[in-house]
Amino acid sequence: MDKTAQQSPDQSATLLTLKGLEPFGVGGRRKCYVHPSDPSKCVKVLRRDDKRTRRHKKSKLIPSAIRREHDNNEEERIVLERIENRIGLKMREHLPKCYGYEATDEGPGLVLDLMRDADGKISRSLRELFTAGFEPDQFRQAFDEFAAFLLENRVLTRNLHDHNLVARHLAGGAWKLYLIDGVGDPAWLPLARWSSHLGRKKVQKRISTAWPRFEAFWKSGGVSEKMRQESTWDQGLLRHR
């Protein structure tokens, strides 16, 4: 028998089966599943359907039409591992820990912590909670704590959107916010990552623009049925908990 064949792992024995399972959330470029063997974790896989949102890797030199499609999973893995290397498991106060990739029948799956409420149900996004009738002021303290964490640890993010922030409902009734997508600096030249001063300045800007945006969305009435029907993603609303 070929020596290489003897040493090769049985892929079918370790492959996670996701087909046939209902994702609990679908974004513009990724689907999120509860990990089949660990309900405390989720698995993110890239969407491959024609309705997915397409974003290509940034480049000043290569035309967008021929650039490689952006890999959200790989970007998130790199950024979360970089943050963990810098501040340790303190990151889990407001960010998911990344456990790397596992092979799935829908392609490479990025495994991360899955936020759950005290009752065991999957935590909902601020967008879903606003749509359900919760008011922004109910999450103000949780947001201030989250913002302080970002500033203290100089955690760079994209714009803070309500569909990327989940609110975990704790046993005592308090809320705790976690950023589940949109971490990292999208700038082509990441000066804010290299400079502490520029980094904190950029973090503060993200924080100061987020809350007015949340209030405006809440005042608009949240996610309408028309938005859901016309959207190619779930608008931050869970399919199941």
Biotite code that builds the C-alpha atoms (Angstrom):
import biotite.structure as struc

atoms = struc.array([
    struc.Atom([0.000, 0.000, 0.000], chain_id="A", res_id=1, res_name="MET", atom_name="CA", element="C"),
    struc.Atom([1.181, 3.523, -0.797], chain_id="A", res_id=2, res_name="ASP", atom_name="CA", element="C"),
    struc.Atom([2.806, 5.091, 2.267], chain_id="A", res_id=3, res_name="LYS", atom_name="CA", element="C"),
    struc.Atom([1.159, 8.464, 1.627], chain_id="A", res_id=4, res_name="THR", atom_name="CA", element="C"),
    struc.Atom([-2.257, 6.839, 1.442], chain_id="A", res_id=5, res_name="ALA", atom_name="CA", element="C"),
    struc.Atom([-1.662, 5.152, 4.788], chain_id="A", res_id=6, res_name="GLN", atom_name="CA", element="C"),
    struc.Atom([-0.930, 8.487, 6.451], chain_id="A", res_id=7, res_name="GLN", atom_name="CA", element="C"),
    struc.Atom([-3.764, 10.451, 4.833], chain_id="A", res_id=8, res_name="SER", atom_name="CA", element="C"),
    struc.Atom([-6.718, 11.032, 7.193], chain_id="A", res_id=9, res_name="PRO", atom_name="CA", element="C"),
    struc.Atom([-10.154, 9.740, 6.292], chain_id="A", res_id=10, res_name="ASP", atom_name="CA", element="C"),
    struc.Atom([-11.812, 12.971, 5.186], chain_id="A", res_id=11, res_name="GLN", atom_name="CA", element="C"),
    struc.Atom([-15.311, 11.481, 5.368], chain_id="A", res_id=12, res_name="SER", atom_name="CA", element="C"),
    struc.Atom([-14.789, 10.614, 9.030], chain_id="A", res_id=13, res_name="ALA", atom_name="CA", element="C"),
    struc.Atom([-13.999, 14.214, 9.988], chain_id="A", res_id=14, res_name="THR", atom_name="CA", element="C"),
    struc.Atom([-16.204, 16.110, 7.536], chain_id="A", res_id=15, res_name="LEU", atom_name="CA", element="C"),
    struc.Atom([-18.919, 18.175, 9.239], chain_id="A", res_id=16, res_name="LEU", atom_name="CA", element="C"),
    struc.Atom([-22.293, 17.618, 7.599], chain_id="A", res_id=17, res_name="THR", atom_name="CA", element="C"),
    struc.Atom([-24.171, 20.903, 7.207], chain_id="A", res_id=18, res_name="LEU", atom_name="CA", element="C"),
    struc.Atom([-26.328, 20.166, 4.174], chain_id="A", res_id=19, res_name="LYS", atom_name="CA", element="C"),
    struc.Atom([-29.831, 19.418, 5.347], chain_id="A", res_id=20, res_name="GLY", atom_name="CA", element="C"),
    struc.Atom([-29.398, 21.614, 8.428], chain_id="A", res_id=21, res_name="LEU", atom_name="CA", element="C"),
    struc.Atom([-31.079, 25.003, 8.691], chain_id="A", res_id=22, res_name="GLU", atom_name="CA", element="C"),
    struc.Atom([-28.602, 27.861, 9.209], chain_id="A", res_id=23, res_name="PRO", atom_name="CA", element="C"),
    struc.Atom([-29.636, 30.100, 12.079], chain_id="A", res_id=24, res_name="PHE", atom_name="CA", element="C"),
    struc.Atom([-28.512, 33.143, 10.124], chain_id="A", res_id=25, res_name="GLY", atom_name="CA", element="C"),
    struc.Atom([-27.697, 34.096, 6.540], chain_id="A", res_id=26, res_name="VAL", atom_name="CA", element="C"),
    struc.Atom([-25.691, 37.214, 5.731], chain_id="A", res_id=27, res_name="GLY", atom_name="CA", element="C"),
    struc.Atom([-24.790, 38.760, 2.423], chain_id="A", res_id=28, res_name="GLY", atom_name="CA", element="C"),
    struc.Atom([-21.748, 36.533, 1.946], chain_id="A", res_id=29, res_name="ARG", atom_name="CA", element="C"),
    struc.Atom([-21.915, 33.823, 4.632], chain_id="A", res_id=30, res_name="ARG", atom_name="CA", element="C"),
    struc.Atom([-24.218, 31.303, 6.285], chain_id="A", res_id=31, res_name="LYS", atom_name="CA", element="C"),
    struc.Atom([-24.017, 30.509, 9.995], chain_id="A", res_id=32, res_name="CYS", atom_name="CA", element="C"),
    struc.Atom([-24.812, 27.098, 11.461], chain_id="A", res_id=33, res_name="TYR", atom_name="CA", element="C"),
    struc.Atom([-24.820, 25.739, 14.987], chain_id="A", res_id=34, res_name="VAL", atom_name="CA", element="C"),
    struc.Atom([-21.827, 23.389, 15.200], chain_id="A", res_id=35, res_name="HIS", atom_name="CA", element="C"),
    struc.Atom([-23.288, 19.865, 14.799], chain_id="A", res_id=36, res_name="PRO", atom_name="CA", element="C"),
    struc.Atom([-21.317, 18.455, 17.739], chain_id="A", res_id=37, res_name="SER", atom_name="CA", element="C"),
    struc.Atom([-20.902, 21.531, 19.970], chain_id="A", res_id=38, res_name="ASP", atom_name="CA", element="C"),
    struc.Atom([-23.863, 23.891, 20.545], chain_id="A", res_id=39, res_name="PRO", atom_name="CA", element="C"),
    struc.Atom([-21.553, 26.455, 22.168], chain_id="A", res_id=40, res_name="SER", atom_name="CA", element="C"),
    struc.Atom([-19.921, 27.085, 18.785], chain_id="A", res_id=41, res_name="LYS", atom_name="CA", element="C"),
    struc.Atom([-21.039, 28.154, 15.330], chain_id="A", res_id=42, res_name="CYS", atom_name="CA", element="C"),
    struc.Atom([-19.691, 27.395, 11.865], chain_id="A", res_id=43, res_name="VAL", atom_name="CA", element="C"),
    struc.Atom([-19.525, 30.100, 9.207], chain_id="A", res_id=44, res_name="LYS", atom_name="CA", element="C"),
    struc.Atom([-19.306, 29.044, 5.558], chain_id="A", res_id=45, res_name="VAL", atom_name="CA", element="C"),
    struc.Atom([-19.117, 31.190, 2.451], chain_id="A", res_id=46, res_name="LEU", atom_name="CA", element="C"),
    struc.Atom([-22.256, 31.427, 0.358], chain_id="A", res_id=47, res_name="ARG", atom_name="CA", element="C"),
    struc.Atom([-21.885, 30.090, -3.166], chain_id="A", res_id=48, res_name="ARG", atom_name="CA", element="C"),
    struc.Atom([-25.296, 30.972, -4.591], chain_id="A", res_id=49, res_name="ASP", atom_name="CA", element="C"),
    struc.Atom([-25.767, 33.615, -7.272], chain_id="A", res_id=50, res_name="ASP", atom_name="CA", element="C"),
    struc.Atom([-27.674, 35.943, -4.918], chain_id="A", res_id=51, res_name="LYS", atom_name="CA", element="C"),
    struc.Atom([-24.763, 36.406, -2.520], chain_id="A", res_id=52, res_name="ARG", atom_name="CA", element="C"),
    struc.Atom([-23.234, 39.845, -2.085], chain_id="A", res_id=53, res_name="THR", atom_name="CA", element="C"),
    struc.Atom([-19.965, 40.037, -3.956], chain_id="A", res_id=54, res_name="ARG", atom_name="CA", element="C"),
    struc.Atom([-17.017, 42.050, -2.672], chain_id="A", res_id=55, res_name="ARG", atom_name="CA", element="C"),
    struc.Atom([-13.579, 41.756, -4.218], chain_id="A", res_id=56, res_name="HIS", atom_name="CA", element="C"),
    struc.Atom([-10.170, 42.130, -2.613], chain_id="A", res_id=57, res_name="LYS", atom_name="CA", element="C"),
    struc.Atom([-8.973, 45.727, -2.495], chain_id="A", res_id=58, res_name="LYS", atom_name="CA", element="C"),
    struc.Atom([-6.253, 46.761, -4.901], chain_id="A", res_id=59, res_name="SER", atom_name="CA", element="C"),
    struc.Atom([-5.121, 50.014, -6.432], chain_id="A", res_id=60, res_name="LYS", atom_name="CA", element="C"),
    struc.Atom([-3.621, 48.210, -9.430], chain_id="A", res_id=61, res_name="LEU", atom_name="CA", element="C"),
    struc.Atom([-5.971, 45.371, -10.401], chain_id="A", res_id=62, res_name="ILE", atom_name="CA", element="C"),
    struc.Atom([-9.408, 46.134, -11.936], chain_id="A", res_id=63, res_name="PRO", atom_name="CA", element="C"),
    struc.Atom([-12.292, 44.990, -9.718], chain_id="A", res_id=64, res_name="SER", atom_name="CA", element="C"),
    struc.Atom([-13.735, 42.750, -12.429], chain_id="A", res_id=65, res_name="ALA", atom_name="CA", element="C"),
    struc.Atom([-10.739, 40.393, -12.309], chain_id="A", res_id=66, res_name="ILE", atom_name="CA", element="C"),
    struc.Atom([-9.863, 40.578, -8.603], chain_id="A", res_id=67, res_name="ARG", atom_name="CA", element="C"),
    struc.Atom([-10.313, 37.505, -6.430], chain_id="A", res_id=68, res_name="ARG", atom_name="CA", element="C"),
    struc.Atom([-13.567, 37.541, -4.454], chain_id="A", res_id=69, res_name="GLU", atom_name="CA", element="C"),
    struc.Atom([-13.032, 38.651, -0.874], chain_id="A", res_id=70, res_name="HIS", atom_name="CA", element="C"),
    struc.Atom([-12.885, 35.824, 1.686], chain_id="A", res_id=71, res_name="ASP", atom_name="CA", element="C"),
    struc.Atom([-14.687, 37.067, 4.811], chain_id="A", res_id=72, res_name="ASN", atom_name="CA", element="C"),
    struc.Atom([-13.814, 33.948, 6.763], chain_id="A", res_id=73, res_name="ASN", atom_name="CA", element="C"),
    struc.Atom([-10.081, 34.274, 6.244], chain_id="A", res_id=74, res_name="GLU", atom_name="CA", element="C"),
    struc.Atom([-10.109, 37.975, 7.057], chain_id="A", res_id=75, res_name="GLU", atom_name="CA", element="C"),
    struc.Atom([-12.066, 37.343, 10.261], chain_id="A", res_id=76, res_name="GLU", atom_name="CA", element="C"),
    struc.Atom([-9.742, 34.508, 11.292], chain_id="A", res_id=77, res_name="ARG", atom_name="CA", element="C"),
    struc.Atom([-6.650, 36.650, 10.826], chain_id="A", res_id=78, res_name="ILE", atom_name="CA", element="C"),
    struc.Atom([-8.073, 39.628, 12.715], chain_id="A", res_id=79, res_name="VAL", atom_name="CA", element="C"),
    struc.Atom([-9.476, 37.648, 15.657], chain_id="A", res_id=80, res_name="LEU", atom_name="CA", element="C"),
    struc.Atom([-6.264, 35.659, 16.067], chain_id="A", res_id=81, res_name="GLU", atom_name="CA", element="C"),
    struc.Atom([-4.259, 38.885, 15.947], chain_id="A", res_id=82, res_name="ARG", atom_name="CA", element="C"),
    struc.Atom([-6.451, 40.385, 18.693], chain_id="A", res_id=83, res_name="ILE", atom_name="CA", element="C"),
    struc.Atom([-6.167, 37.255, 20.845], chain_id="A", res_id=84, res_name="GLU", atom_name="CA", element="C"),
    struc.Atom([-2.386, 37.256, 20.484], chain_id="A", res_id=85, res_name="ASN", atom_name="CA", element="C"),
    struc.Atom([-2.337, 40.866, 21.647], chain_id="A", res_id=86, res_name="ARG", atom_name="CA", element="C"),
    struc.Atom([-4.830, 40.890, 24.554], chain_id="A", res_id=87, res_name="ILE", atom_name="CA", element="C"),
    struc.Atom([-5.402, 37.201, 25.276], chain_id="A", res_id=88, res_name="GLY", atom_name="CA", element="C"),
    struc.Atom([-8.743, 35.690, 26.226], chain_id="A", res_id=89, res_name="LEU", atom_name="CA", element="C"),
    struc.Atom([-9.896, 39.074, 27.479], chain_id="A", res_id=90, res_name="LYS", atom_name="CA", element="C"),
    struc.Atom([-11.187, 39.394, 23.923], chain_id="A", res_id=91, res_name="MET", atom_name="CA", element="C"),
    struc.Atom([-14.027, 37.016, 24.836], chain_id="A", res_id=92, res_name="ARG", atom_name="CA", element="C"),
    struc.Atom([-15.623, 39.747, 26.934], chain_id="A", res_id=93, res_name="GLU", atom_name="CA", element="C"),
    struc.Atom([-17.078, 41.218, 23.734], chain_id="A", res_id=94, res_name="HIS", atom_name="CA", element="C"),
    struc.Atom([-15.758, 39.151, 20.801], chain_id="A", res_id=95, res_name="LEU", atom_name="CA", element="C"),
    struc.Atom([-15.996, 35.482, 19.823], chain_id="A", res_id=96, res_name="PRO", atom_name="CA", element="C"),
    struc.Atom([-12.933, 33.284, 20.082], chain_id="A", res_id=97, res_name="LYS", atom_name="CA", element="C"),
    struc.Atom([-11.879, 31.779, 16.757], chain_id="A", res_id=98, res_name="CYS", atom_name="CA", element="C"),
    struc.Atom([-11.015, 28.054, 16.688], chain_id="A", res_id=99, res_name="TYR", atom_name="CA", element="C"),
    struc.Atom([-9.835, 27.907, 13.087], chain_id="A", res_id=100, res_name="GLY", atom_name="CA", element="C"),
    struc.Atom([-11.290, 25.875, 10.242], chain_id="A", res_id=101, res_name="TYR", atom_name="CA", element="C"),
    struc.Atom([-13.070, 22.552, 10.037], chain_id="A", res_id=102, res_name="GLU", atom_name="CA", element="C"),
    struc.Atom([-13.858, 20.778, 6.784], chain_id="A", res_id=103, res_name="ALA", atom_name="CA", element="C"),
    struc.Atom([-17.579, 20.706, 5.948], chain_id="A", res_id=104, res_name="THR", atom_name="CA", element="C"),
    struc.Atom([-19.677, 19.495, 3.044], chain_id="A", res_id=105, res_name="ASP", atom_name="CA", element="C"),
    struc.Atom([-20.230, 23.178, 2.180], chain_id="A", res_id=106, res_name="GLU", atom_name="CA", element="C"),
    struc.Atom([-16.548, 24.060, 2.055], chain_id="A", res_id=107, res_name="GLY", atom_name="CA", element="C"),
    struc.Atom([-14.159, 25.243, 4.787], chain_id="A", res_id=108, res_name="PRO", atom_name="CA", element="C"),
    struc.Atom([-16.065, 26.293, 7.898], chain_id="A", res_id=109, res_name="GLY", atom_name="CA", element="C"),
    struc.Atom([-14.753, 28.878, 10.339], chain_id="A", res_id=110, res_name="LEU", atom_name="CA", element="C"),
    struc.Atom([-15.543, 27.813, 13.914], chain_id="A", res_id=111, res_name="VAL", atom_name="CA", element="C"),
    struc.Atom([-16.254, 30.479, 16.534], chain_id="A", res_id=112, res_name="LEU", atom_name="CA", element="C"),
    struc.Atom([-17.985, 30.957, 19.869], chain_id="A", res_id=113, res_name="ASP", atom_name="CA", element="C"),
    struc.Atom([-21.777, 31.129, 19.590], chain_id="A", res_id=114, res_name="LEU", atom_name="CA", element="C"),
    struc.Atom([-23.418, 33.623, 21.932], chain_id="A", res_id=115, res_name="MET", atom_name="CA", element="C"),
    struc.Atom([-26.409, 32.298, 23.852], chain_id="A", res_id=116, res_name="ARG", atom_name="CA", element="C"),
    struc.Atom([-28.754, 33.874, 26.381], chain_id="A", res_id=117, res_name="ASP", atom_name="CA", element="C"),
    struc.Atom([-29.063, 32.600, 29.934], chain_id="A", res_id=118, res_name="ALA", atom_name="CA", element="C"),
    struc.Atom([-31.994, 30.403, 28.829], chain_id="A", res_id=119, res_name="ASP", atom_name="CA", element="C"),
    struc.Atom([-29.798, 28.679, 26.219], chain_id="A", res_id=120, res_name="GLY", atom_name="CA", element="C"),
    struc.Atom([-31.341, 30.325, 23.166], chain_id="A", res_id=121, res_name="LYS", atom_name="CA", element="C"),
    struc.Atom([-29.137, 31.943, 20.529], chain_id="A", res_id=122, res_name="ILE", atom_name="CA", element="C"),
    struc.Atom([-28.653, 35.634, 21.311], chain_id="A", res_id=123, res_name="SER", atom_name="CA", element="C"),
    struc.Atom([-30.350, 38.089, 18.972], chain_id="A", res_id=124, res_name="ARG", atom_name="CA", element="C"),
    struc.Atom([-28.881, 41.073, 17.145], chain_id="A", res_id=125, res_name="SER", atom_name="CA", element="C"),
    struc.Atom([-29.732, 44.609, 18.176], chain_id="A", res_id=126, res_name="LEU", atom_name="CA", element="C"),
    struc.Atom([-31.528, 44.912, 14.851], chain_id="A", res_id=127, res_name="ARG", atom_name="CA", element="C"),
    struc.Atom([-33.807, 41.998, 15.669], chain_id="A", res_id=128, res_name="GLU", atom_name="CA", element="C"),
    struc.Atom([-34.452, 43.322, 19.172], chain_id="A", res_id=129, res_name="LEU", atom_name="CA", element="C"),
    struc.Atom([-35.288, 46.805, 17.846], chain_id="A", res_id=130, res_name="PHE", atom_name="CA", element="C"),
    struc.Atom([-37.648, 45.205, 15.338], chain_id="A", res_id=131, res_name="THR", atom_name="CA", element="C"),
    struc.Atom([-39.287, 43.259, 18.187], chain_id="A", res_id=132, res_name="ALA", atom_name="CA", element="C"),
    struc.Atom([-40.022, 46.494, 20.069], chain_id="A", res_id=133, res_name="GLY", atom_name="CA", element="C"),
    struc.Atom([-37.053, 46.868, 22.413], chain_id="A", res_id=134, res_name="PHE", atom_name="CA", element="C"),
    struc.Atom([-35.840, 50.460, 22.791], chain_id="A", res_id=135, res_name="GLU", atom_name="CA", element="C"),
    struc.Atom([-32.220, 51.577, 22.335], chain_id="A", res_id=136, res_name="PRO", atom_name="CA", element="C"),
    struc.Atom([-32.025, 52.941, 25.890], chain_id="A", res_id=137, res_name="ASP", atom_name="CA", element="C"),
    struc.Atom([-32.415, 49.389, 27.202], chain_id="A", res_id=138, res_name="GLN", atom_name="CA", element="C"),
    struc.Atom([-28.980, 48.639, 25.741], chain_id="A", res_id=139, res_name="PHE", atom_name="CA", element="C"),
    struc.Atom([-27.212, 51.921, 26.485], chain_id="A", res_id=140, res_name="ARG", atom_name="CA", element="C"),
    struc.Atom([-25.234, 50.645, 29.466], chain_id="A", res_id=141, res_name="GLN", atom_name="CA", element="C"),
    struc.Atom([-24.228, 47.510, 27.565], chain_id="A", res_id=142, res_name="ALA", atom_name="CA", element="C"),
    struc.Atom([-23.134, 49.641, 24.611], chain_id="A", res_id=143, res_name="PHE", atom_name="CA", element="C"),
    struc.Atom([-21.066, 51.938, 26.831], chain_id="A", res_id=144, res_name="ASP", atom_name="CA", element="C"),
    struc.Atom([-19.289, 48.900, 28.322], chain_id="A", res_id=145, res_name="GLU", atom_name="CA", element="C"),
    struc.Atom([-18.677, 47.530, 24.833], chain_id="A", res_id=146, res_name="PHE", atom_name="CA", element="C"),
    struc.Atom([-17.355, 50.897, 23.644], chain_id="A", res_id=147, res_name="ALA", atom_name="CA", element="C"),
    struc.Atom([-14.993, 51.129, 26.628], chain_id="A", res_id=148, res_name="ALA", atom_name="CA", element="C"),
    struc.Atom([-13.633, 47.680, 25.737], chain_id="A", res_id=149, res_name="PHE", atom_name="CA", element="C"),
    struc.Atom([-12.964, 48.740, 22.143], chain_id="A", res_id=150, res_name="LEU", atom_name="CA", element="C"),
    struc.Atom([-11.161, 51.891, 23.254], chain_id="A", res_id=151, res_name="LEU", atom_name="CA", element="C"),
    struc.Atom([-9.143, 50.290, 26.042], chain_id="A", res_id=152, res_name="GLU", atom_name="CA", element="C"),
    struc.Atom([-7.914, 47.512, 23.768], chain_id="A", res_id=153, res_name="ASN", atom_name="CA", element="C"),
    struc.Atom([-7.799, 49.534, 20.543], chain_id="A", res_id=154, res_name="ARG", atom_name="CA", element="C"),
    struc.Atom([-9.996, 47.049, 18.696], chain_id="A", res_id=155, res_name="VAL", atom_name="CA", element="C"),
    struc.Atom([-10.483, 48.346, 15.163], chain_id="A", res_id=156, res_name="LEU", atom_name="CA", element="C"),
    struc.Atom([-13.770, 47.684, 13.406], chain_id="A", res_id=157, res_name="THR", atom_name="CA", element="C"),
    struc.Atom([-15.747, 48.587, 10.370], chain_id="A", res_id=158, res_name="ARG", atom_name="CA", element="C"),
    struc.Atom([-18.824, 50.758, 10.957], chain_id="A", res_id=159, res_name="ASN", atom_name="CA", element="C"),
    struc.Atom([-20.737, 49.331, 13.918], chain_id="A", res_id=160, res_name="LEU", atom_name="CA", element="C"),
    struc.Atom([-24.056, 48.074, 12.547], chain_id="A", res_id=161, res_name="HIS", atom_name="CA", element="C"),
    struc.Atom([-26.975, 46.812, 14.610], chain_id="A", res_id=162, res_name="ASP", atom_name="CA", element="C"),
    struc.Atom([-27.105, 43.546, 12.666], chain_id="A", res_id=163, res_name="HIS", atom_name="CA", element="C"),
    struc.Atom([-23.480, 42.757, 13.623], chain_id="A", res_id=164, res_name="ASN", atom_name="CA", element="C"),
    struc.Atom([-23.942, 43.350, 17.359], chain_id="A", res_id=165, res_name="LEU", atom_name="CA", element="C"),
    struc.Atom([-25.700, 40.649, 19.351], chain_id="A", res_id=166, res_name="VAL", atom_name="CA", element="C"),
    struc.Atom([-27.110, 41.296, 22.810], chain_id="A", res_id=167, res_name="ALA", atom_name="CA", element="C"),
    struc.Atom([-26.686, 38.427, 25.217], chain_id="A", res_id=168, res_name="ARG", atom_name="CA", element="C"),
    struc.Atom([-29.403, 38.396, 27.896], chain_id="A", res_id=169, res_name="HIS", atom_name="CA", element="C"),
    struc.Atom([-27.763, 37.429, 31.184], chain_id="A", res_id=170, res_name="LEU", atom_name="CA", element="C"),
    struc.Atom([-29.329, 35.586, 34.114], chain_id="A", res_id=171, res_name="ALA", atom_name="CA", element="C"),
    struc.Atom([-29.747, 38.752, 36.200], chain_id="A", res_id=172, res_name="GLY", atom_name="CA", element="C"),
    struc.Atom([-31.564, 40.545, 33.387], chain_id="A", res_id=173, res_name="GLY", atom_name="CA", element="C"),
    struc.Atom([-28.636, 42.648, 32.166], chain_id="A", res_id=174, res_name="ALA", atom_name="CA", element="C"),
    struc.Atom([-27.444, 42.742, 28.561], chain_id="A", res_id=175, res_name="TRP", atom_name="CA", element="C"),
    struc.Atom([-23.936, 42.222, 27.178], chain_id="A", res_id=176, res_name="LYS", atom_name="CA", element="C"),
    struc.Atom([-22.947, 43.118, 23.618], chain_id="A", res_id=177, res_name="LEU", atom_name="CA", element="C"),
    struc.Atom([-20.717, 41.100, 21.289], chain_id="A", res_id=178, res_name="TYR", atom_name="CA", element="C"),
    struc.Atom([-19.433, 42.035, 17.854], chain_id="A", res_id=179, res_name="LEU", atom_name="CA", element="C"),
    struc.Atom([-19.932, 38.972, 15.664], chain_id="A", res_id=180, res_name="ILE", atom_name="CA", element="C"),
    struc.Atom([-18.935, 40.486, 12.314], chain_id="A", res_id=181, res_name="ASP", atom_name="CA", element="C"),
    struc.Atom([-17.192, 43.579, 11.003], chain_id="A", res_id=182, res_name="GLY", atom_name="CA", element="C"),
    struc.Atom([-14.041, 43.400, 13.115], chain_id="A", res_id=183, res_name="VAL", atom_name="CA", element="C"),
    struc.Atom([-10.823, 44.783, 11.618], chain_id="A", res_id=184, res_name="GLY", atom_name="CA", element="C"),
    struc.Atom([-9.711, 47.900, 9.769], chain_id="A", res_id=185, res_name="ASP", atom_name="CA", element="C"),
    struc.Atom([-10.859, 47.975, 6.119], chain_id="A", res_id=186, res_name="PRO", atom_name="CA", element="C"),
    struc.Atom([-8.343, 50.690, 5.159], chain_id="A", res_id=187, res_name="ALA", atom_name="CA", element="C"),
    struc.Atom([-6.019, 49.784, 2.282], chain_id="A", res_id=188, res_name="TRP", atom_name="CA", element="C"),
    struc.Atom([-3.134, 51.325, 4.250], chain_id="A", res_id=189, res_name="LEU", atom_name="CA", element="C"),
    struc.Atom([-3.777, 50.299, 7.905], chain_id="A", res_id=190, res_name="PRO", atom_name="CA", element="C"),
    struc.Atom([-2.219, 53.317, 9.634], chain_id="A", res_id=191, res_name="LEU", atom_name="CA", element="C"),
    struc.Atom([-4.691, 53.002, 12.517], chain_id="A", res_id=192, res_name="ALA", atom_name="CA", element="C"),
    struc.Atom([-3.327, 49.546, 13.282], chain_id="A", res_id=193, res_name="ARG", atom_name="CA", element="C"),
    struc.Atom([0.236, 50.757, 13.298], chain_id="A", res_id=194, res_name="TRP", atom_name="CA", element="C"),
    struc.Atom([-0.334, 53.917, 15.378], chain_id="A", res_id=195, res_name="SER", atom_name="CA", element="C"),
    struc.Atom([-1.920, 53.813, 18.861], chain_id="A", res_id=196, res_name="SER", atom_name="CA", element="C"),
    struc.Atom([-3.044, 57.448, 18.555], chain_id="A", res_id=197, res_name="HIS", atom_name="CA", element="C"),
    struc.Atom([-4.645, 56.997, 15.140], chain_id="A", res_id=198, res_name="LEU", atom_name="CA", element="C"),
    struc.Atom([-6.129, 53.684, 16.230], chain_id="A", res_id=199, res_name="GLY", atom_name="CA", element="C"),
    struc.Atom([-7.942, 55.106, 19.257], chain_id="A", res_id=200, res_name="ARG", atom_name="CA", element="C"),
    struc.Atom([-9.090, 58.074, 17.202], chain_id="A", res_id=201, res_name="LYS", atom_name="CA", element="C"),
    struc.Atom([-10.617, 55.750, 14.628], chain_id="A", res_id=202, res_name="LYS", atom_name="CA", element="C"),
    struc.Atom([-12.236, 53.558, 17.299], chain_id="A", res_id=203, res_name="VAL", atom_name="CA", element="C"),
    struc.Atom([-13.795, 56.645, 18.901], chain_id="A", res_id=204, res_name="GLN", atom_name="CA", element="C"),
    struc.Atom([-15.195, 57.735, 15.545], chain_id="A", res_id=205, res_name="LYS", atom_name="CA", element="C"),
    struc.Atom([-16.829, 54.326, 15.030], chain_id="A", res_id=206, res_name="ARG", atom_name="CA", element="C"),
    struc.Atom([-18.365, 54.519, 18.507], chain_id="A", res_id=207, res_name="ILE", atom_name="CA", element="C"),
    struc.Atom([-19.683, 58.072, 18.187], chain_id="A", res_id=208, res_name="SER", atom_name="CA", element="C"),
    struc.Atom([-21.442, 57.418, 14.871], chain_id="A", res_id=209, res_name="THR", atom_name="CA", element="C"),
    struc.Atom([-23.004, 54.103, 15.909], chain_id="A", res_id=210, res_name="ALA", atom_name="CA", element="C"),
    struc.Atom([-25.556, 55.145, 18.520], chain_id="A", res_id=211, res_name="TRP", atom_name="CA", element="C"),
    struc.Atom([-27.351, 57.793, 16.386], chain_id="A", res_id=212, res_name="PRO", atom_name="CA", element="C"),
    struc.Atom([-27.586, 55.189, 13.623], chain_id="A", res_id=213, res_name="ARG", atom_name="CA", element="C"),
    struc.Atom([-29.168, 52.688, 16.037], chain_id="A", res_id=214, res_name="PHE", atom_name="CA", element="C"),
    struc.Atom([-31.716, 55.253, 17.209], chain_id="A", res_id=215, res_name="GLU", atom_name="CA", element="C"),
    struc.Atom([-32.601, 56.211, 13.637], chain_id="A", res_id=216, res_name="ALA", atom_name="CA", element="C"),
    struc.Atom([-33.169, 52.582, 12.687], chain_id="A", res_id=217, res_name="PHE", atom_name="CA", element="C"),
    struc.Atom([-35.342, 51.991, 15.765], chain_id="A", res_id=218, res_name="TRP", atom_name="CA", element="C"),
    struc.Atom([-37.430, 55.091, 14.980], chain_id="A", res_id=219, res_name="LYS", atom_name="CA", element="C"),
    struc.Atom([-37.946, 53.795, 11.441], chain_id="A", res_id=220, res_name="SER", atom_name="CA", element="C"),
    struc.Atom([-39.756, 50.760, 12.857], chain_id="A", res_id=221, res_name="GLY", atom_name="CA", element="C"),
    struc.Atom([-37.041, 48.163, 12.338], chain_id="A", res_id=222, res_name="GLY", atom_name="CA", element="C"),
    struc.Atom([-37.009, 45.521, 9.629], chain_id="A", res_id=223, res_name="VAL", atom_name="CA", element="C"),
    struc.Atom([-40.203, 45.643, 7.585], chain_id="A", res_id=224, res_name="SER", atom_name="CA", element="C"),
    struc.Atom([-41.755, 42.692, 5.818], chain_id="A", res_id=225, res_name="GLU", atom_name="CA", element="C"),
    struc.Atom([-40.964, 44.390, 2.517], chain_id="A", res_id=226, res_name="LYS", atom_name="CA", element="C"),
    struc.Atom([-37.276, 44.615, 3.475], chain_id="A", res_id=227, res_name="MET", atom_name="CA", element="C"),
    struc.Atom([-37.206, 40.923, 4.261], chain_id="A", res_id=228, res_name="ARG", atom_name="CA", element="C"),
    struc.Atom([-38.934, 39.911, 1.033], chain_id="A", res_id=229, res_name="GLN", atom_name="CA", element="C"),
    struc.Atom([-36.704, 42.059, -1.172], chain_id="A", res_id=230, res_name="GLU", atom_name="CA", element="C"),
    struc.Atom([-33.431, 41.203, 0.580], chain_id="A", res_id=231, res_name="SER", atom_name="CA", element="C"),
    struc.Atom([-30.968, 38.464, -0.395], chain_id="A", res_id=232, res_name="THR", atom_name="CA", element="C"),
    struc.Atom([-29.942, 38.054, 3.263], chain_id="A", res_id=233, res_name="TRP", atom_name="CA", element="C"),
    struc.Atom([-31.750, 37.749, 6.583], chain_id="A", res_id=234, res_name="ASP", atom_name="CA", element="C"),
    struc.Atom([-31.322, 41.383, 7.674], chain_id="A", res_id=235, res_name="GLN", atom_name="CA", element="C"),
    struc.Atom([-29.820, 40.293, 10.988], chain_id="A", res_id=236, res_name="GLY", atom_name="CA", element="C"),
    struc.Atom([-32.887, 38.289, 12.039], chain_id="A", res_id=237, res_name="LEU", atom_name="CA", element="C"),
    struc.Atom([-32.473, 34.709, 13.220], chain_id="A", res_id=238, res_name="LEU", atom_name="CA", element="C"),
    struc.Atom([-34.160, 31.822, 11.424], chain_id="A", res_id=239, res_name="ARG", atom_name="CA", element="C"),
    struc.Atom([-34.242, 29.795, 14.622], chain_id="A", res_id=240, res_name="HIS", atom_name="CA", element="C"),
    struc.Atom([-32.897, 30.045, 18.180], chain_id="A", res_id=241, res_name="ARG", atom_name="CA", element="C"),
])
